[in-house]
C-alpha cells in the first residue's frame, strides 16, 4: 500500500473506532452517572483518576519508544518485544508496591481505598496491553489495535451493566475495569504472536537501559500531560467536596470521552514521523503542517456542537441535576480545539528525539494549570477547572509550536487556522438557530451545519491541490488493504 493509502486506511478505521468506542464508553459513563448518586459518581471519578496516574507513571513513554524503534528497524521486533515484556513486568511489580503504600494514607473510607488499589491493577493491565499493541502500530496495522479497543469498551459496558444489576457498587465497577483490561491484554498478545513474532521473555539489561533513558523524558512529559487531564478532578476534590466534583465530572467525562478521537488519529502518524524525522526532514515538515491543519479541521465541529448545544446535550445525557454545570460544559467545548492539536506533539518531539524539550515545555504548562486551578476554583467552583483547561491548553500548544519553530519546523498557523474558524462560526450559527426546535429540525439542522462547514472550507480554498490529490489517492485503499491481509492470512496458514 502507498503511504497515503495507509494513512487514510488507519484514519478511517481510527474514526470508526473512535465513534464506536467513544459512544460505548460514553454510554458506560452515562449509565453509571444515572444509576448512582452524585457522591458515588465522584468517588468513581476519583478512583479512576488515581489509578490512571500510576498507569502513566509505569509506562514512562516505553511503548512510544517501542513504536519508534520497531518502525525504524522492523527486523528487530522479536528480541525487542521479548525484552520489553520482561521490563514491563518488573516495572508493574514496583508500581504495585508503591500503590499499596500510598493507598493506606488516602483520607477516605475503606471502600475507596480498596477500589483505588484494584483499579490500579486494572490500569496496569493496559500497560501490558500497550506493549503488544506497539507492534501493531509500528507496522501500521492499526485495524487490529482498534478492534481490541472497541471490544474492550463493549466488554466494559456489559460488565458495568451486570454489576449494576447485582448492585455491587464501587467495587463492582472496579472489577469490571480489571476484567475487561486483562482480556484486552491477552487479545493483543495472541494477535502479535500469531501474525508477527513469537513472544519469549528475555533479559537484556543494556537494551532496558537504552530504552529507559530515551523513554523517561518522553514518559515524564506524557505523564504530566495525562496527569493534567486528571488534575482538575484531583484538585477540585481537595479544595471542595465530592458533590462539586460530581457536578464537574458530568460534562468533563463527556468532553474527555472525545479525547479518543485525536489520540486514535494521531497514532497512525507516529511511524511516519519516526521515519521522516531523520531520513527526510523536508518531508517531516510537510507532514507536520498537514497533520496540524487536519486536527484543527476536525476539532472545530466538536467545539461548535458543545458551544451551541450544551444545554440540550447536558440535559439529555445526564439529566436536569447536572444543568448547573452548563457554563463548564461550554468552556470545555471551547478547549477541545487546542486539546485536539496538543495530541500530536508528543509524537512529533519523540520522532525528532527531542524528548527533553517536550518534558520542559510540559512542566511549564502543567505548573500553569495547577496555578490556575488554585486561583480559579475558590471564586468559580466547578467552572474554575474549565477556565483553567482552556487557558492552559492554549498556552502549552503555543509553547510547543514555538519550540518546533526554533528547530526549523514552522507550523504556519496564522495562514491555516482562520479559515476553519470562519467555517466553524457559520456552522455554530446554524446549530444555535435550531437548538430549541423539534427533534427532526434539530437533526436536519445538525446535518445542514456540517454541510455548511465543508462548503465554507471549500469556498475559502482551505485545501491545496496536493492535499486534494493525496486525499483522492488515499481513498483508494480498500483494494490494497484486502490484498495485503489476504496475503498475510495465506502466509500464516
Helices and strands as residue ranges (DSSP letters): H 3-35, H 38-59, H 62-72, G 74-76, H 77-104, H 110-138, H 142-165, H 169-195, H 205-239, H 242-257, H 259-279, H 281-308, H 310-318, G 320-325, H 326-334, H 336-342, H 345-351, H 355-380, H 382-406, H 413-433, H 439-459, H 465-475, H 478-492
